[in-house]
């Protein structure tokens, strides 16, 4: 089930470069020319929009719609939108598990140049994974966060300290190279084995700026898209992905 998040209010709050609100429509136009290789049934659930700065309302509406699709047995793929979609996607899965009285731990796998663990008072595109970890802790649910593609020059020392204090696992962009693929995949599979349910999210700013210039903050180095694709396929092959999304297509 495809569900659009036509919102970049979180990017604007984070003083980033807006434009991702038009991402869902652009993704659909791109996908329209892709030859379908027996994809099975696909539902397009339309877009959740955002009126002005009403980010929290948009996130809540997205979480409700995504949770309903999950309850119907769909794999939900979110079309973003700013990376504030992450808080809404996680909430959809977490709320569904709470409703069904499941205590399954959730693994969050994020391909991203940024931790997005900021401590801002209001939600932005830079806060969702802090919100996720705080929410899961408050609910007594085990949640792991693994971020692949972190740029040392795009995250402050305080953010690295916060990541350590929250038990976050990460791999820097300098380490994500094809020559190390076997070890990277082993580490990823070790993380996956801990979690029966996964939330997978890809922020396009993990890619080199020459490949993905249309993001809030293009990467000077980034990770080769072929390697990102191989690792995404490895995550999906686990059969544990319940919900996924792509973020920051401006």
N, C-alpha and C positions, 0 to 999 in steps of 0.2 A: 504494500500500500504506500503510494507516494503522498506526502503531505508537505505543502509548502509553508515556509515561515517568512512572509514578506515583510521583514522588519530589520532595520539597522539602527533603531533607537539606542540600543546598548553601545554600538560603535560610536554614535554621536556623543553619548554621555562620557565615553572613554577618550574623547577628543581625537578619534580616528577619522579615516577617510570614508565617508559614507558612499552608498551606491548598492550595497548588498540587498536592499529591500527589493530590487529588481532581479535578484538572483534566481528565484524560482521560475519565473517566466523564461529567462534566458536558458536555464538548464533544460526546461521542457523543449524549447526550440532545438537545442543541440541533440537531445535524445530522440527527437522525431525522425532524424535521418539515420539512426543506428539500426542496422539489420537485426531483427529479433531472432535469436537462436533458441527457439522453444523455451521462452521465459516462464511459461505457466501463466495463470491468471494474474493480472495487475489491475489494481484499483487506483484511480487518481482521486484523492479526497479533497482536491482544491487547495486553497491557500488560507492561512490564518494571517490577517493583516494587523497593522498597528496604527492606531490613530494618534498622530503626533508623538508625544513622549510617553504614551501609555504602555510602557514596556511590560510592566507586571501583569496587566490585563491580557496582553497578547501572549505572554508566556503561559498564563493560566489556561487560556483558551486552547493553545496548542497542546498542553499537557492533557487536557480533558479529551480532545479529539484523538490524540495518539493513543491514550490509554484505552479508549473504546475500540480502536482498531486492533490493538494488542489482545484485548479480551475476545475479539472475534477470531483470533488465531493468525492474524497477519504479521508478517515481518514489516515493520514500519521503517521507511527510508525518508528522512527529512531533507527537504531542499531549502537551504538557507540562502539568504539571511545571514545576519551577524552571528558570531559564536555565542551570543546569549541564547541561541537555540539549545545549547547544551543543558542549561538548567531545566528547560521545559522538557527535553527528551528524557532526562534522568527522572524527573518528577513523574512522568507518564509511567515508566517502568516501576518505580518505587511505589507509587500509589496503587497500581494494579496488584503488586505483591502484598501490600498491606490489606487491600480489600479481600484478597483470597487467603489471608492469614498465613502467607508464606514468609519464612525467615531466611530464604536463600540469600547468600551474599551476592553482591553485584560487582563485577569488574568493569572499570571504565578505561578504555584504551583510546588515547587521543594522539593523532598525528598533528603536531603543532610546533611552531617555533617559540611559543609562549606558554608558560604554566597556566596563565589565567587564574591566578590565586589571589588577586588583589584584595585588599581589605577595605575598599571604599564603602561608605555608609549606604549608598544606593547601588542597586544592581547595574552592572554594565557588561560589555562584552569581555571585560577583563576579570570578572569575579565568579563565573559560573562554577568552577571546580572547587573553589573555597566554599561556596554555597552548598554544593553537593556533599562535600566531606563533613561540613558542620551539620547538615540535615541528617545524614546517615548516622552520625554519632549521637545526635539527639534522639533518634528513633531506635537506637540500639542495633542497627543493622551494619554488618561488616561490609565495607566498600573499599576496594582498592583502586588506586589511580596510577596508571602507567602512561607516561608521555614520551613520545618518540619524535626527535627532531629539534629539541630545545637548543636555542641559540644563546650562547653565553653573553652575547653583546646586546640581546634584546630583553634580558631579564636582570633586574637589579640583584645585588648581593642579598638584600632583605628577602626577595622572592625565593632565592635558593635556600635561605635559612628557613623560610616558612615551609617550603616543600619538604625539607628534611624533618621538621618538627611534626608534619602531618603524615609522615611515612610514605611520601610519594616516591615512586620509582621513575627513572627517566634515562634517556640516552640522548646525548648531544648530537647535533647535526654533524660535527666533525667525526664522530664515531660511526655514523650511519653510512657505511660504504659497502659496496658490493663485495669487496674482499673479506669482509667480516660477516657476511650474510648468515652463514651457518651458525655462528655463535649468537648473533642477534635473534635468530628464530628460536634457538634453544631457550634463550632467556625469556622470550615472549611466550613460548609454550609453557614454561614453568609458571609464569604469571597466570595464564589462561586456566591451567589445571586447578587453580584454587577457587574458580568461580563458575558455577553452573549457568549463570546468566551474564551476558556481556552487553555493554553499551559501547558502540564503536563510533567515533566521530573523527572527521578529517577536516582540518582547517587548511584552506588552500595556501596560506602563507608559509606552510612547511616546505613548499616547492620553491625552487630558485626564482628570483624576481624576473629573470629572462623568460621563464616558462609561465609564471603566474603573476603578471604585473598588476592585475586588477584585484588587489586585496587592500585592506586597510594599511598594512605596513609590509611592503614587499621585502623578501629576504635577500640579503646580499650574497649569501652562500646557498642555503637551502639543501634539500635532499633530492636526489635524482628521482623523477617520477616513476621510472621503471622499478626501482627498489621499493618505493612506497606501495606501488600496485602489488608487487610480490608479497609484501608483508600484510597488506589488507586481505589478499586472497588466503594467506595462512590463517588469519584470524577468522575469516568467514568459514573456512574449511573445518573449523572446530565444531560447527553446528550449534554453538552456544550464543550467537548474536541474536538478541531479541529486538533491538532497535538500533538504528544507525542514522547518521546524517552527514551532510557536507556543508561547510560554512564558508562565508566570506567571498562568494563570487560577486564582485562589483560589476 
